[in-house]
């Protein structure tokens, strides 16, 4: 019986320490972004970066496994059609679009497979307009890893809105 106690004591200590460490916040718990003209949620472990460009504002959300989500906000007067914006992102990289229609809730756009550094990537393009602004939402992830990061990308797509 004493031997059983000696065996169970380290196990109990391990379980209690594990419970203590498990109390940290979930790194993928959604973080709400609300800045300038837009609002959306993204996974808490992803890194957000904002910058101003000569054509508007750019928000980059970097996820794991080379996942990237960008939001480019432009004035409606300066906003080209979605296909032209998408082409401008790949025209200098020799990309071959294989676009297919994509619908994400209220968003309509297309996807394309591209090759970067010898690896296949999937990009999804959408445009959302307000009364005076246009936002281009672009997600990108390695095709082999896309399923692992899709929930995070979908969170941004589904929660995006103009304020």
C-alpha positions in Angstrom: 0.0 0.0 0.0 2.9 2.3 0.8 4.4 1.6 -2.6 1.1 2.6 -4.2 1.3 6.0 -2.4 4.8 6.5 -3.6 3.7 5.8 -7.2 0.6 8.0 -7.1 2.3 11.0 -5.4 4.5 11.9 -8.4 1.5 11.4 -10.8 -0.7 13.6 -8.7 2.0 16.3 -8.6 2.4 16.1 -12.3 -1.3 16.5 -12.9 -1.6 19.5 -10.5 1.4 21.3 -12.2 -0.2 20.6 -15.6 -3.5 22.1 -14.5 -1.6 25.2 -13.2 0.1 25.7 -16.5 -3.1 25.0 -18.5 -4.7 28.1 -16.9 -3.1 30.5 -19.4 -5.3 32.2 -22.0 -5.8 30.4 -25.2 -3.4 31.9 -27.7 -5.9 31.4 -30.5 -8.7 33.1 -28.7 -10.1 35.9 -30.9 -8.7 39.4 -30.6 -11.0 42.2 -31.8 -9.4 44.8 -34.1 -11.2 48.1 -34.4 -9.2 50.9 -36.0 -9.8 53.5 -38.6 -12.5 52.3 -40.9 -12.8 48.6 -40.2 -13.3 46.0 -37.5 -12.7 42.3 -37.4 -11.5 39.4 -35.2 -8.3 37.4 -35.7 -6.6 34.6 -33.7 -4.7 36.0 -30.7 -1.4 34.2 -31.6 -1.3 35.9 -35.0 0.7 39.1 -35.5 -1.0 42.2 -36.7 0.9 45.0 -38.5 -0.5 48.3 -39.9 1.0 50.8 -42.3 0.0 53.7 -44.5 0.8 53.4 -48.2 0.5 55.9 -51.0 -2.8 54.2 -52.1 -4.4 53.8 -48.6 -4.0 51.7 -45.5 -2.6 48.2 -45.3 -3.2 45.7 -42.5 -1.2 42.5 -42.4 -2.1 39.6 -40.1 0.7 37.0 -40.1 -0.3 33.5 -39.0 1.5 30.2 -38.5 2.7 28.1 -41.3 3.3 31.1 -43.6 -0.4 32.0 -43.5 -0.9 35.7 -44.4 -4.1 37.9 -44.5 -3.9 41.4 -45.9 -6.5 44.1 -45.9 -5.9 47.0 -48.2 -8.2 49.9 -47.8 -8.5 52.5 -50.5 -10.9 55.3 -51.4 -13.7 54.1 -53.6 -12.6 56.6 -56.3 -9.1 55.1 -56.5 -10.2 51.4 -56.1 -9.7 49.3 -59.2 -11.9 46.2 -59.9 -10.9 43.1 -57.8 -9.3 41.3 -60.7 -7.0 44.3 -61.5 -6.0 44.6 -57.8 -5.3 40.8 -57.7 -3.2 41.0 -60.9 -1.2 43.9 -59.4 -0.1 41.7 -56.5 1.3 39.0 -58.8 2.3 40.8 -62.0 5.9 41.2 -60.8 6.2 37.6 -59.5 5.3 35.7 -62.7 2.1 34.2 -61.2 -0.2 32.1 -63.3 -3.8 32.6 -62.0 -6.1 29.7 -62.0 -9.0 31.6 -60.6 -12.2 30.0 -59.7 -15.3 31.7 -58.2 -15.4 31.8 -54.4 -18.2 33.0 -52.2 -17.6 33.6 -48.5 -20.9 34.6 -47.0 -21.6 38.1 -48.3 -18.2 38.3 -50.0 -17.6 37.4 -53.6 -14.2 36.9 -55.1 -11.9 34.2 -56.5 -9.0 32.0 -55.6 -5.8 31.2 -57.4 -3.0 28.8 -57.0 0.5 30.4 -57.2 4.0 29.2 -56.8 6.4 30.9 -54.4 9.9 29.6 -53.9 8.9 26.2 -55.4 5.9 25.7 -53.1 2.2 25.9 -54.1 0.2 28.5 -52.3 -3.5 29.2 -52.4 -4.7 32.8 -52.4 -8.3 34.0 -51.9 -9.3 37.5 -53.0 -12.4 39.5 -52.0 -13.5 43.1 -52.2 -15.9 44.8 -49.8 -17.2 48.3 -50.5 -18.6 50.9 -48.1 -20.2 54.2 -49.2 -16.7 55.8 -49.7 -14.1 53.1 -49.1 -13.1 49.8 -50.7 -11.3 47.0 -48.8 -9.4 44.2 -50.6 -9.2 41.1 -48.4 -6.5 38.6 -49.5 -5.6 35.4 -47.7 -2.6 33.3 -48.6 -1.4 30.0 -47.2 0.8 27.1 -48.5 -1.6 24.7 -50.1 -0.3 21.8 -48.1 -0.9 23.7 -44.8 -4.1 25.6 -45.8 -6.4 23.3 -43.8 -4.4 23.9 -40.6 -4.8 27.7 -40.8 -8.2 27.9 -42.5 -10.2 28.5 -39.3 -8.1 31.6 -38.5 -8.4 33.0 -42.1 -12.2 32.3 -42.0 -12.5 34.2 -38.7 -11.1 37.3 -40.3 -13.3 36.9 -43.4 -16.5 36.3 -41.5 -16.1 39.1 -38.9 -14.8 41.9 -41.3 -17.0 45.0 -41.4 -16.7 48.7 -42.1 -17.4 50.8 -39.0 
